[in-house]
Amino acid sequence: MIELYYWTTPNGHKVTMALEEVELPYTIVPINIGTGDQFKPEFLKISPNNRIPAIVDHDPVGGGDPISVFESGAILLYLAEKTGKLIPTDVRGRVEALQWLFWQMGGLGPMAGQNHHFSQYAPEKIPYAIDRYVNETGRLYAVLNKRLADREFVAGEYSIADIAAYPWIVPYDLQGQKLDDFPHLKRWFEAIQSRPATIRAYEKAEAFKSQQVDMEKSRSLLFNQSATTIQK
């Protein structure tokens, strides 16, 4: 059994999507990041960066003690390797999937995240910052659109590379993007959106909607962290 420490963010959705695809049994441990659950000592033992998602695998390959994993990209790779699913087995295919996984982790996720912050959450609207990240998000959409021009999925067959990227495209309207501007990406997006595992994963999130908190109340928890957050 896998314990998934989860909240309803794009990175959280990645892991529910993957778990539903590989059909591993799991339980969700909600970590409400708006009320500070991510700073509880028991969670920090699993995720020292005080970020969701994280998992604990109580039945690792080879047996032995449970294995904990934090960082969504590392979790996706762990699940793929554990099950032999969602990642190509040949060297070239594996490289394709991994480089696009890292592209999402290093590019699409952080840039779209800054887009969300400055356009939606920042108390002061700074035009330069908003334009910077909306434009960079659009550039990354275009990179993905071009990649998908001659293939169904990012690495050929459906893989963790697709799962990593998809949740960050879901809020495209909040990111100032139009899917009609990226026809190959739109086709890919709609194909993933209709997958049964994706539908099940997003249905899981519905159970936590009533636990969402007011952004003003949680702003200091989410956006005012510094070195002292870790050192105290």
C-alpha positions in Angstrom: 0.0 0.0 0.0 1.2 3.5 -0.8 0.4 6.5 1.3 0.1 9.7 -0.8 0.5 13.0 1.0 -1.5 15.2 -1.2 -3.2 18.4 -1.8 -5.2 19.6 -4.9 -2.3 21.4 -6.8 -0.9 20.5 -10.2 1.9 18.6 -8.6 -0.6 16.7 -6.4 -2.7 15.8 -9.5 0.4 14.3 -11.2 0.7 11.6 -8.6 -3.0 10.7 -8.4 -3.0 10.5 -12.2 0.0 8.2 -12.2 -1.3 6.0 -9.4 -4.6 5.6 -11.2 -2.8 4.7 -14.4 -0.6 2.0 -12.9 -3.4 0.8 -10.6 -1.4 0.5 -7.4 -3.5 0.6 -4.2 -3.1 3.9 -2.3 -4.6 6.0 0.4 -4.6 9.7 0.5 -3.3 11.6 3.5 -4.5 15.2 3.0 -1.9 17.9 3.6 -3.9 21.2 3.7 -1.2 23.7 2.6 -3.6 26.6 3.3 -3.7 25.8 7.0 0.0 24.8 7.5 -0.1 21.0 7.5 3.1 21.0 5.5 5.0 22.3 8.5 4.0 19.5 10.8 7.1 17.5 12.1 5.6 14.1 10.9 5.3 15.5 7.4 8.7 17.1 7.3 10.3 13.7 8.1 8.9 12.6 4.7 9.2 15.8 2.8 11.9 18.0 4.2 11.2 20.8 1.7 7.8 21.2 3.2 6.0 20.7 -0.1 3.5 18.2 -1.4 3.3 15.6 -2.8 5.2 12.9 -1.1 4.6 9.2 -0.8 5.5 6.3 1.5 5.6 2.9 -0.2 5.0 0.2 2.4 5.6 -2.6 -0.1 8.7 -1.6 -1.9 10.3 -3.8 -4.5 12.6 -6.2 -2.7 10.8 -5.8 0.6 12.4 -4.2 3.6 11.5 -1.0 5.3 9.1 1.5 3.7 10.5 3.9 1.2 9.5 7.6 1.3 9.9 9.8 -1.8 9.3 13.6 -2.1 9.3 15.8 -5.3 6.7 15.0 -7.9 9.1 14.1 -10.6 11.0 11.7 -8.4 7.7 10.1 -7.4 6.6 9.7 -11.0 9.9 8.0 -11.9 9.7 5.8 -8.8 6.2 4.6 -9.6 7.2 4.0 -13.3 10.2 1.9 -12.3 8.3 0.0 -9.6 5.6 -1.1 -12.0 7.4 -1.1 -15.3 4.7 1.2 -16.7 4.6 4.7 -18.1 8.2 4.8 -19.1 9.8 3.2 -22.2 12.1 0.3 -21.6 14.5 1.0 -24.5 17.4 3.5 -24.0 16.3 6.1 -26.5 12.7 6.0 -25.4 13.7 6.3 -21.8 15.9 9.3 -22.6 13.0 11.0 -24.4 10.6 10.5 -21.5 13.1 11.7 -18.9 14.3 14.8 -20.7 10.7 16.0 -21.1 9.9 15.1 -17.5 12.8 17.3 -16.4 11.7 20.0 -18.9 8.4 20.1 -17.0 10.1 20.1 -13.6 12.6 22.8 -14.5 10.6 24.9 -16.9 6.8 24.5 -17.3 6.0 24.0 -13.6 8.1 26.8 -12.2 7.3 29.3 -14.9 3.5 28.6 -14.8 3.7 28.7 -11.0 5.3 32.2 -11.1 2.6 33.1 -13.7 -0.1 32.1 -11.2 1.6 33.9 -8.3 2.0 37.3 -10.0 -1.2 37.3 -12.0 -3.6 35.7 -9.5 -2.2 35.9 -5.9 0.3 38.7 -5.5 -1.3 41.6 -3.5 0.5 44.1 -5.8 0.0 43.6 -9.5 3.4 44.2 -11.2 2.9 44.5 -15.0 6.6 43.6 -15.8 6.4 40.4 -13.7 3.0 39.4 -15.1 4.1 40.0 -18.7 7.4 38.2 -18.1 5.7 35.0 -16.8 2.7 35.0 -19.1 5.0 35.3 -22.1 7.3 32.6 -20.8 4.4 30.3 -20.2 3.3 30.9 -23.7 6.7 30.1 -25.0 6.7 26.8 -23.2 3.3 26.0 -24.5 4.7 26.6 -28.0 7.6 24.3 -27.3 5.2 21.6 -26.3 2.9 22.3 -29.2 5.8 21.9 -31.6 7.0 18.7 -30.0 3.5 17.2 -30.4 3.2 18.1 -34.1 4.3 14.7 -35.3 3.5 12.4 -32.3 0.6 11.5 -30.2 2.3 11.9 -26.8 5.4 13.7 -25.7 7.7 10.6 -25.8 5.7 8.6 -28.3 3.7 6.4 -26.0 1.8 7.8 -23.0 4.3 8.3 -20.2 5.2 10.1 -17.0 6.4 13.0 -19.3 2.7 13.6 -20.3 1.5 13.1 -16.7 4.0 15.7 -15.5 2.9 18.3 -17.9 -0.8 17.9 -18.1 -1.9 19.3 -14.7 0.1 22.5 -15.4 -1.9 23.0 -18.6 -5.3 22.5 -17.0 -5.4 26.2 -15.7 -4.5 27.6 -19.1 -7.1 30.3 -18.9 -5.7 31.6 -15.6 -2.2 31.6 -17.2 -3.4 33.9 -20.0 -3.2 31.2 -22.7 -5.7 30.0 -25.3 -5.5 26.3 -26.3 -6.8 27.2 -29.8 -3.4 29.0 -30.3 -1.7 25.6 -29.9 -3.6 23.0 -31.9 -1.3 20.0 -31.3 -1.2 20.7 -27.6 -5.0 21.1 -27.6 -5.4 17.7 -29.2 -3.0 16.1 -26.7 -4.7 17.9 -23.8 -8.1 16.6 -24.8 -6.8 13.1 -25.2 -5.4 13.0 -21.7 -8.4 14.7 -20.2 -10.6 11.9 -21.4 -8.5 9.1 -20.1 -10.4 7.1 -17.4 -7.4 7.4 -15.0 -7.3 11.2 -15.4 -11.0 11.4 -14.7 -10.7 9.3 -11.6 -7.7 11.3 -10.4 -9.5 14.6 -10.7 -12.6 13.1 -9.0 -10.4 12.4 -6.0 -9.8 16.2 -5.7 -13.5 16.9 -5.4 -13.5 15.5 -1.9 -11.2 18.3 -0.7 -12.9 21.3 -2.2 -14.8 22.0 1.0 -11.5 22.2 2.9 -10.1 25.0 0.7 -9.3 28.2 2.7 -9.4 31.9 1.9 -6.3 33.0 0.1 -5.9 36.1 2.3 -5.8 33.9 5.4 -3.3 31.5 4.0 -1.1 34.0 2.1 1.6 34.2 4.8 1.9 30.4 5.0 2.2 30.0 1.2 4.2 33.0 0.1 6.2 34.5 3.0 8.6 31.7 3.7 12.3 32.2 4.1 15.4 30.6 5.5 14.0 31.1 9.0 11.0 28.9 8.0 13.4 26.0 7.8 15.8 27.1 10.6 13.3 27.7 13.4 
